[in-house]
Amino acid sequence: MIVSKSFNFCRTAFASFVRRAFASSSASGGPPPPSLEGAAAEFPSASDETEEPLQAERKRYDYNGETLRELGYDKYPYYVERAWWTEGKRMTFWPHWRQLADIKRRRLVAEWGPMRMRYKAMKTNDILPRVIIDEFQERMDNMPRRAHPVLIIQMCQFTSKRRGKLNKFRVSRHCFRDIADRGGLSGIQRSIW
């Protein structure tokens, strides 16, 4: 076990430290070193559990192609991908906590949306027997409450305002004008007549 190995290593290191300390003090005429055998007998040693030798140092590798293949660093991705980057490739900060709640709702709708659409089609089908329709109604009732698409709130992504926004761009009219005046929206220009 790793815990007992590390404990045994620490105990051995401590014992050697105590012996050196008492050896230096006994040379100067101090008391004799205490016996560590009784204390060591109370704890299980690493040799009782495993035959593997303790390694005090990490294994060192040369930087070459063979080492990269051995450690698995030659496969894509060549870097550690952060968890937040895999979720929608969006910014990770929001102007208000309500917007983060809306993002969580959007994720639920994206996850449960296809099944919800199929269940609803089966539930509203008037050709099927009533037993099957009731079963799909029950399945829809057991879905997460927040997975309903009506609960998604259209908010401005910069200010989290709910009113006065352009849903196509998901920004409020004030932010839209500011960004469009600076040429930040592709295909949008100021109207001149």
C-alpha positions as CSV (number, residue, x, y, z in Angstrom):
1,M,0.0,0.0,0.0
2,I,1.3,3.5,-0.8
3,V,0.3,4.9,2.6
4,S,2.4,2.3,4.5
5,K,5.3,2.8,2.1
6,S,5.4,6.5,2.6
7,F,4.9,6.1,6.4
8,N,7.7,3.6,6.5
9,F,10.0,5.9,4.5
10,C,9.2,8.8,6.9
11,R,9.8,6.6,9.9
12,T,13.1,5.5,8.5
13,A,14.2,9.0,7.7
14,F,13.1,10.2,11.2
15,A,15.1,7.4,12.9
16,S,18.2,8.2,10.9
17,F,17.8,11.9,11.8
18,V,17.5,11.0,15.5
19,R,20.5,8.7,15.4
20,R,22.6,11.5,13.8
21,A,21.4,14.0,16.3
22,F,22.2,11.8,19.3
23,A,25.5,10.7,17.8
24,S,26.6,14.3,17.6
25,S,25.4,14.9,21.2
26,S,27.0,11.7,22.6
27,A,30.3,12.8,21.0
28,S,30.1,15.9,23.1
29,G,29.3,14.0,26.3
30,G,25.4,13.9,26.2
31,P,23.0,11.1,27.0
32,P,23.0,7.9,25.0
33,P,20.6,7.6,22.1
34,P,17.2,6.0,22.9
35,S,16.2,2.6,21.5
36,L,13.8,2.9,18.5
37,E,13.1,-0.8,18.3
38,G,10.1,-0.8,20.6
39,A,8.5,2.1,18.8
40,A,9.2,0.6,15.4
41,A,7.5,-2.7,16.5
42,E,4.2,-0.9,17.1
43,F,3.8,0.0,13.4
44,P,3.5,-2.5,10.5
45,S,6.4,-2.2,8.1
46,A,6.1,-1.9,4.4
47,S,7.8,-5.3,3.9
48,D,4.9,-7.0,5.7
49,E,2.5,-5.9,3.0
50,T,4.5,-5.8,-0.2
51,E,7.9,-6.9,-1.5
52,E,8.4,-3.8,-3.7
53,P,11.3,-1.6,-2.8
54,L,10.7,2.0,-1.9
55,Q,11.7,4.6,-4.4
56,A,12.8,7.9,-2.9
57,E,13.2,9.7,-6.3
58,R,11.0,10.0,-9.3
59,K,11.8,8.2,-12.5
60,R,13.5,10.7,-14.9
61,Y,12.9,10.6,-18.6
62,D,14.9,11.9,-21.5
63,Y,13.1,14.2,-23.9
64,N,12.8,12.3,-27.1
65,G,10.2,10.7,-29.4
66,E,10.4,7.3,-27.7
67,T,9.6,8.8,-24.3
68,L,6.7,10.9,-25.6
69,R,5.2,7.7,-27.1
70,E,5.8,5.8,-23.9
71,L,4.0,8.4,-21.8
72,G,1.2,9.0,-24.3
73,Y,2.1,12.6,-25.1
74,D,2.3,12.0,-28.9
75,K,-1.5,11.8,-29.2
76,Y,-3.9,14.7,-29.7
77,P,-4.6,16.9,-27.7
78,Y,-1.0,17.7,-26.8
79,Y,-2.2,19.8,-23.9
80,V,-4.5,19.5,-20.9
81,E,-7.9,20.8,-22.0
82,R,-9.7,22.7,-19.3
83,A,-13.3,21.6,-18.4
84,W,-14.8,25.1,-18.9
85,W,-13.5,25.3,-22.5
86,T,-15.4,22.1,-23.5
87,E,-18.7,23.6,-22.6
88,G,-19.8,25.7,-25.5
89,K,-16.6,27.6,-26.1
90,R,-18.1,30.7,-24.4
91,M,-16.9,33.2,-21.9
92,T,-16.8,31.9,-18.3
93,F,-17.9,35.0,-16.5
94,W,-21.4,36.6,-16.5
95,P,-22.6,40.0,-15.5
96,H,-25.3,38.6,-13.2
97,W,-26.0,35.4,-11.4
98,R,-29.4,35.0,-13.1
99,Q,-27.6,34.7,-16.4
100,L,-25.5,31.7,-15.1
101,A,-28.8,30.1,-14.1
102,D,-30.1,30.7,-17.6
103,I,-27.0,29.0,-19.0
104,K,-27.6,26.0,-16.9
105,R,-31.2,25.8,-18.1
106,R,-30.0,26.0,-21.7
107,R,-27.6,23.1,-21.1
108,L,-30.5,21.1,-19.7
109,V,-32.7,22.0,-22.7
110,A,-29.9,21.0,-25.1
111,E,-29.5,17.7,-23.3
112,W,-33.2,16.7,-23.0
113,G,-34.6,18.6,-26.0
114,P,-34.5,15.7,-28.5
115,M,-36.1,13.2,-26.1
116,R,-38.7,15.8,-25.1
117,M,-39.7,16.4,-28.8
118,R,-40.1,12.6,-29.4
119,Y,-42.1,12.1,-26.2
120,K,-44.4,15.0,-27.1
121,A,-44.9,13.6,-30.6
122,M,-45.9,10.2,-29.1
123,K,-48.1,11.8,-26.5
124,T,-50.1,13.9,-29.0
125,N,-50.5,11.1,-31.5
126,D,-54.2,10.2,-31.6
127,I,-53.7,6.9,-33.5
128,L,-51.8,5.1,-30.7
129,P,-53.6,3.3,-27.8
130,R,-54.3,5.2,-24.7
131,V,-51.9,3.1,-22.6
132,I,-48.9,4.1,-24.7
133,I,-49.9,7.8,-24.7
134,D,-50.2,7.7,-20.9
135,E,-46.8,6.1,-20.6
136,F,-45.2,8.8,-22.7
137,Q,-47.1,11.4,-20.7
138,E,-45.6,9.9,-17.5
139,R,-42.1,9.9,-19.0
140,M,-42.5,13.6,-19.9
141,D,-43.7,14.3,-16.3
142,N,-40.5,12.6,-15.0
143,M,-38.2,14.8,-17.0
144,P,-36.3,17.6,-15.1
145,R,-38.5,20.6,-14.6
146,R,-35.8,23.0,-15.8
147,A,-35.6,21.2,-19.2
148,H,-38.7,22.9,-20.5
149,P,-37.7,25.3,-23.4
150,V,-40.2,28.0,-22.3
151,L,-38.0,28.6,-19.2
152,I,-35.1,29.9,-21.3
153,I,-34.9,33.6,-20.8
154,Q,-33.5,35.8,-23.6
155,M,-30.9,38.1,-22.0
156,C,-28.3,40.5,-23.2
157,Q,-25.0,38.7,-23.0
158,F,-23.1,41.9,-21.8
159,T,-25.6,43.5,-19.4
160,S,-28.0,40.7,-18.6
161,K,-31.0,43.0,-19.4
162,R,-34.2,41.2,-20.3
163,R,-35.9,44.0,-22.1
164,G,-35.1,46.0,-25.2
165,K,-32.9,43.4,-26.8
166,L,-32.4,42.0,-30.3
167,N,-32.9,38.2,-30.0
168,K,-31.0,37.5,-33.2
169,F,-27.8,38.9,-31.7
170,R,-28.6,38.2,-28.0
171,V,-27.6,41.8,-27.0
172,S,-29.6,44.8,-25.8
173,R,-30.3,47.7,-28.2
174,H,-27.8,49.9,-26.4
175,C,-25.0,47.3,-26.7
176,F,-26.0,46.5,-30.3
177,R,-25.6,50.2,-31.3
178,D,-22.3,50.5,-29.5
179,I,-20.8,47.4,-31.1
180,A,-22.3,48.1,-34.5
181,D,-20.9,51.7,-34.5
182,R,-17.4,50.3,-33.9
183,G,-17.8,47.7,-36.7
184,G,-17.9,44.8,-34.3
185,L,-20.9,43.0,-35.9
186,S,-20.3,41.2,-39.2
187,G,-22.6,42.4,-42.0
188,I,-24.1,45.3,-40.0
189,Q,-23.5,48.9,-40.9
190,R,-25.1,52.1,-40.0
191,S,-28.0,53.1,-42.3
192,I,-27.4,56.3,-44.3
193,W,-30.0,57.8,-46.6
